[in-house]
Each structure stands twice: as C-alpha cells, then as structure tokens.
Amino acid sequence: MRQSNDFLERPAPVPPGDGGRGVLQGAFGLLEAVDRAGEARLTQLATQSGLPKSTTYRLLEQLVELGAVQRSGTGYRMGPEMFRLGQEWQPHPGLRAAADEPVRRLAAATGTTVGISVLCNGETLVVLWAPGGDRALPPPRRGTPLPWFTAAGKVLVAGAHPALPLDPLPAAWRREAELIRDRGVAFDREQVTAGVCCVAVPLYSTGGVPVASLCVLTDPAHHLEQLADAVRVAGRAISAGLRGQ
C-alpha cells in the first residue's frame, strides 16, 4: 500500500545561495517566520528564518511586490495574495465540490460543527469548517494544526501506510487502529480538549488510502455512536463524489 501524499515531510534546508531551490526554500522559510510572528521587523525575521539580514531584506521586498507579504509601518506581515491562494487550496482535486452539500446537510441535521481535515507533518490540519448553529461548538481557526490523535487524525493514521513519521506510537495504538478500520469511524472523548468530543470517518477517492477525514465536534452530552451513523452517511456521499459517482 502506498503512503498518502497528504503526509508531508519537510526537506532539509538548503542555503539560499545554492541555486533556485535554495532561494525558494529561503523564501518559504521567511514566509513561515512571518506567519509565526504575525507581524515583525526585519531583524526579528532574519533571526527567526536563519537568513542573513541582507538576504532577508531582498526576499521580503520581492515578496511585497508579489503581494505575498505587505509592509506594516516598520514591519512586515502576511499579504493578501497568500490569503487568496490559501483559500483555494484543497488536499484533493474536487474535494470542496464533493463535500460542500453533504457537510452543510450534516451540520444542519446534527447541530454540530463539521470539518474536513488532512494529515500534515504528523499533525491534523483542518482545511474546512461548517458551523452547525448557535449552540454548536466554535470551530478552531482553519489551518490550525492539532495533534494527530484527534478523531480526525486517528481515522487517517489507521488507514494510511504503516511507515508514518509518528514514532513512537502508543502501545495500544495497533489494537485501536484495527477497531477504527473495522468500524470505519474514530472517536475522541475529550482526549484533546476538555468538553469537546469528536467523531470522524475517512474520505476516499479511487485509491485505498483515505485522502481526508470528515469530523463533527460536539459536547459530551451527545451520544457519539448514534452521531456516527449520520457522519458515515455524509462520508459515503463525499467519497462517492470524489470518485465521480
């Protein structure tokens, strides 16, 4: 079984002087530093990105021209072009189109917050949220990395290639992964955040490895097993859409 390409490993950094690849890695490292800081001045960004100050300034000015970064007084922050491009990203072609209607129906029927997640760098990355009403739990900010052992992450790890960068896995994980594969659903009963429970199912395209997961957030008062039936139905609809059915 091949490994899902949703599980990305960062390449080793290459000095900016080592050709085009080094320049690109330097620019992406700088963008990550801007994102972490929210807003920062040149010296701070050079320190955080590990680039010489002159290189940092040159790259920042190029990124400003492209709209990826914008000036803010004497500092820099993320630009509107990065926001626009980020809004268009999806972990699998056609996922947004296939998930839109089933996600909205699920949120309306259950009154829960519904999300789509992928695995990235050993964490659960939320790429889409749909609120389920005034009483639904507020969703985390889209793009917020969460531990892999959320329900949304566990259902992906259980169905992915065994050689994942998550070692050491808990001793009980093998048995839990078997149960998740057998039942087609994973649960999180306040394991990550107090007062927050989660039910998740895998989403499949044409391969045998899940490309994303569908999850709902709710409070401990909900009967998770009953909620899982509705999540499975929505998950099957999305997977059918991904396969063009």
Backbone torsions as a table, in degrees:
resi	resn	phi	psi	omega
1	MET	NA	131.9	-178.9
2	ARG	-80.1	159.5	179.5
3	GLN	-82.9	137.8	177.1
4	SER	-62.1	137.1	179.3
5	ASN	-79.6	5.5	172.9
6	ASP	-75.9	-16.4	-179.9
7	PHE	-94.4	98.5	-173.2
8	LEU	-101.0	139.3	174.7
9	GLU	-112.3	135.6	-179.1
10	ARG	-70.9	133.8	175.9
11	PRO	-71.7	159.0	177.2
12	ALA	-64.2	138.2	-178.1
13	PRO	-63.4	143.5	178.6
14	VAL	-117.7	131.8	179.7
15	PRO	-54.9	141.2	-176.5
16	PRO	-57.5	-21.0	-179.6
17	GLY	-81.8	-5.9	-175.1
18	ASP	-89.5	57.5	174.7
19	GLY	80.6	-173.6	-175.8
20	GLY	-61.0	-38.0	-179.3
21	ARG	-62.8	-39.3	178.6
22	GLY	-65.8	-37.7	178.4
23	VAL	-65.0	-43.3	179.7
24	LEU	-63.1	-43.1	179.3
25	GLN	-66.4	-35.9	176.0
26	GLY	-64.0	-41.1	179.7
27	ALA	-66.5	-42.3	179.0
28	PHE	-67.6	-38.0	176.0
29	GLY	-62.4	-37.2	178.2
30	LEU	-68.0	-40.5	177.1
31	LEU	-62.4	-38.7	176.8
32	GLU	-63.8	-38.9	178.5
33	ALA	-64.9	-40.4	177.2
34	VAL	-63.5	-43.0	-179.4
35	ASP	-63.0	-44.2	179.9
36	ARG	-63.8	-40.0	-175.6
37	ALA	-78.0	-26.2	-173.9
38	GLY	81.7	-56.4	174.1
39	GLU	-156.6	132.6	-176.2
40	ALA	-155.6	161.4	179.2
41	ARG	-90.6	170.7	-173.9
42	LEU	-55.8	-48.3	-176.2
43	THR	-61.7	-43.2	-180.0
44	GLN	-64.3	-41.2	-179.5
45	LEU	-68.8	-35.6	176.5
46	ALA	-64.0	-41.3	179.4
47	THR	-66.0	-45.8	-176.4
48	GLN	-70.2	-32.4	-179.1
49	SER	-87.6	-14.2	-179.5
50	GLY	75.2	19.9	-179.6
51	LEU	-102.6	153.1	172.7
52	PRO	-59.8	150.7	-175.9
53	LYS	-61.3	-38.8	-179.7
54	SER	-65.8	-40.3	177.7
55	THR	-66.6	-41.2	178.7
56	THR	-59.7	-44.1	-179.6
57	TYR	-63.8	-45.1	-178.8
58	ARG	-60.8	-46.4	-179.7
59	LEU	-66.0	-40.6	179.4
60	LEU	-60.8	-42.8	-179.4
61	GLU	-65.5	-36.9	176.7
62	GLN	-67.1	-40.1	179.2
63	LEU	-67.9	-33.1	175.3
64	VAL	-63.9	-43.7	179.4
65	GLU	-61.6	-33.0	-179.5
66	LEU	-84.1	-9.6	-178.6
67	GLY	85.3	3.0	179.9
68	ALA	-75.7	-28.9	177.4
69	VAL	-130.8	149.2	175.2
70	GLN	-129.8	148.8	177.2
71	ARG	-75.0	145.3	176.4
72	SER	-139.1	93.3	-174.0
73	GLY	65.2	-120.6	177.7
74	THR	-96.9	7.6	-178.2
75	GLY	-119.2	-173.4	-179.7
76	TYR	-132.5	147.9	173.8
77	ARG	-144.4	172.2	-176.3
78	MET	-63.7	140.5	-176.0
79	GLY	-94.4	168.6	-176.3
80	PRO	-66.5	-27.3	-179.5
81	GLU	-66.2	-35.9	177.1
82	MET	-66.2	-38.1	177.3
83	PHE	-63.3	-45.2	-178.7
84	ARG	-62.6	-46.7	179.9
85	LEU	-64.7	-39.2	179.5
86	GLY	-63.4	-34.9	179.4
87	GLN	-66.2	-26.6	-177.1
88	GLU	-86.6	-12.9	-175.0
89	TRP	-72.1	142.1	172.2
90	GLN	-145.1	148.0	-173.6
91	PRO	-72.8	-14.3	179.9
92	HIS	-151.9	137.3	-179.8
93	PRO	-56.5	130.6	177.3
94	GLY	86.3	-0.6	-176.4
95	LEU	-65.5	-44.4	-179.4
96	ARG	-59.9	-45.7	-179.1
97	ALA	-64.1	-40.7	-178.7
98	ALA	-71.9	-31.4	-173.0
99	ALA	-90.6	-22.1	-169.8
100	ASP	-53.6	-57.9	-175.6
101	GLU	-69.9	-47.6	177.7
102	PRO	-59.3	-36.9	179.2
103	VAL	-65.7	-44.4	-179.8
104	ARG	-66.4	-38.5	177.8
105	ARG	-65.1	-42.1	-179.3
106	LEU	-64.3	-43.8	179.4
107	ALA	-62.2	-41.5	-178.8
108	ALA	-70.1	-38.4	-176.6
109	ALA	-73.8	-34.1	-174.7
110	THR	-101.8	-16.9	-176.1
111	GLY	69.6	19.1	-179.3
112	THR	-106.1	165.3	172.4
113	THR	-84.6	127.6	-173.6
114	VAL	-113.9	137.9	-177.6
115	GLY	-138.0	160.2	172.4
116	ILE	-117.4	131.4	-176.1
117	SER	-132.8	158.8	172.8
118	VAL	-133.9	171.8	174.1
119	LEU	-99.6	135.7	179.0
120	CYS	-151.1	121.9	178.6
121	ASN	55.0	39.0	176.6
122	GLY	76.2	14.7	179.7
123	GLU	-130.2	162.9	174.4
124	THR	-88.6	123.1	-178.7
125	LEU	-112.4	118.4	179.9
126	VAL	-83.0	123.8	-177.6
127	VAL	-110.7	-12.6	-178.4
128	LEU	-155.9	134.1	176.0
129	TRP	-129.9	144.8	172.7
130	ALA	-132.4	115.0	179.7
131	PRO	-69.8	147.9	-176.2
132	GLY	-103.0	8.4	179.5
133	GLY	134.6	179.2	-175.5
134	ASP	-62.6	-31.8	-176.3
135	ARG	-92.5	-2.6	-179.1
136	ALA	-72.8	153.2	177.2
137	LEU	-65.7	139.9	178.7
138	PRO	-68.0	136.3	-179.5
139	PRO	-76.4	152.1	171.3
140	PRO	-68.9	162.8	179.7
141	ARG	-61.4	134.2	-179.1
142	ARG	-59.5	136.8	-176.4
143	GLY	91.0	-4.0	179.2
144	THR	-70.4	123.4	177.4
145	PRO	-76.5	135.7	178.4
146	LEU	-121.6	163.1	178.4
147	PRO	-58.6	151.8	180.0
148	TRP	-65.2	-22.8	-174.5
149	PHE	-89.1	20.4	161.3
150	THR	-67.0	163.8	177.7
151	ALA	-58.6	-40.5	-179.7
152	ALA	-62.8	-34.4	178.1
153	GLY	-79.7	-41.3	-177.3
154	LYS	-61.9	-38.5	-177.8
155	VAL	-68.6	-25.1	176.1
156	LEU	-81.5	-42.4	178.6
157	VAL	-63.1	-39.3	-179.2
158	ALA	-63.8	-30.2	-177.7
159	GLY	-100.3	1.6	-176.2
160	ALA	-95.6	180.0	177.5
161	HIS	-62.5	140.6	-177.1
162	PRO	-64.7	-24.0	-177.2
163	ALA	-88.0	71.4	-179.9
164	LEU	-106.7	151.3	-178.1
165	PRO	-77.5	61.7	-178.6
166	LEU	-125.4	1.8	-177.3
167	ASP	-62.6	145.9	-3.1
168	PRO	-85.1	134.8	176.4
169	LEU	-80.4	152.3	177.4
170	PRO	-57.9	149.1	-178.0
171	ALA	-60.0	-32.8	-177.1
172	ALA	-85.0	-0.5	-173.2
173	TRP	-65.5	-39.4	-177.4
174	ARG	-55.2	-46.0	-179.8
175	ARG	-67.7	-42.6	179.2
176	GLU	-63.2	-40.0	179.2
177	ALA	-63.2	-38.6	177.0
178	GLU	-62.1	-42.6	178.7
179	LEU	-64.2	-40.5	179.2
180	ILE	-63.2	-43.7	179.0
181	ARG	-65.7	-39.1	-179.6
182	ASP	-66.4	-42.6	-175.5
183	ARG	-90.1	-18.4	-179.5
184	GLY	71.8	23.0	-178.2
185	VAL	-154.2	149.2	176.6
186	ALA	-125.8	149.9	-178.7
187	PHE	-122.8	149.5	172.3
188	ASP	-132.4	106.7	-178.6
189	ARG	-102.5	80.4	179.5
190	GLU	59.5	26.1	-179.6
191	GLN	-75.3	-26.4	-178.2
192	VAL	-103.8	-45.7	-177.2
193	THR	-135.4	130.1	178.3
194	ALA	-60.3	133.8	178.3
195	GLY	84.1	1.3	-178.4
196	VAL	-123.0	123.5	174.5
197	CYS	-116.1	157.6	-174.6
198	CYS	-144.9	142.4	173.3
199	VAL	-124.3	134.1	-176.5
200	ALA	-141.3	147.3	175.1
201	VAL	-129.7	154.4	178.7
202	PRO	-79.1	154.3	174.8
203	LEU	-117.4	130.8	-174.4
204	TYR	-117.9	145.6	168.3
205	SER	-99.9	-127.3	-178.7
206	THR	-90.6	-14.6	-179.3
207	GLY	-91.7	178.8	-179.5
208	GLY	-90.6	-1.5	-179.6
209	VAL	-104.8	130.4	180.0
210	PRO	-62.2	140.3	-179.4
211	VAL	-94.7	-18.1	-179.6
212	ALA	-167.2	177.9	176.5
213	SER	-132.4	150.4	175.1
214	LEU	-107.2	129.4	-177.6
215	CYS	-139.2	157.8	173.3
216	VAL	-124.8	142.1	175.0
217	LEU	-103.4	136.1	179.5
218	THR	-152.7	177.8	178.8
219	ASP	-96.1	166.6	-176.2
220	PRO	-62.3	-14.1	-179.6
221	ALA	-71.7	-20.9	-179.3
222	HIS	-73.0	145.6	173.2
223	HIS	-83.9	103.4	-170.7
224	LEU	-64.9	-36.4	-179.3
225	GLU	-64.0	-39.3	177.6
226	GLN	-69.1	-39.7	178.0
227	LEU	-62.8	-32.2	-178.3
228	ALA	-61.1	-32.7	179.7
229	ASP	-60.9	-43.9	179.5
230	ALA	-67.4	-36.5	179.5
231	VAL	-67.3	-38.8	178.4
232	ARG	-62.3	-43.4	-179.4
233	VAL	-61.1	-46.7	178.9
234	ALA	-64.0	-40.1	178.9
235	GLY	-62.3	-41.1	178.3
236	ARG	-64.4	-37.5	179.1
237	ALA	-65.1	-42.0	179.4
238	ILE	-66.8	-44.0	179.5
239	SER	-61.8	-39.4	177.3
240	ALA	-62.4	-39.9	177.0
241	GLY	-64.2	-38.6	178.4
242	LEU	-65.5	-31.0	179.2
243	ARG	-87.5	2.2	178.0
244	GLY	76.2	23.1	-179.6
245	GLN	-93.1	NA	NA
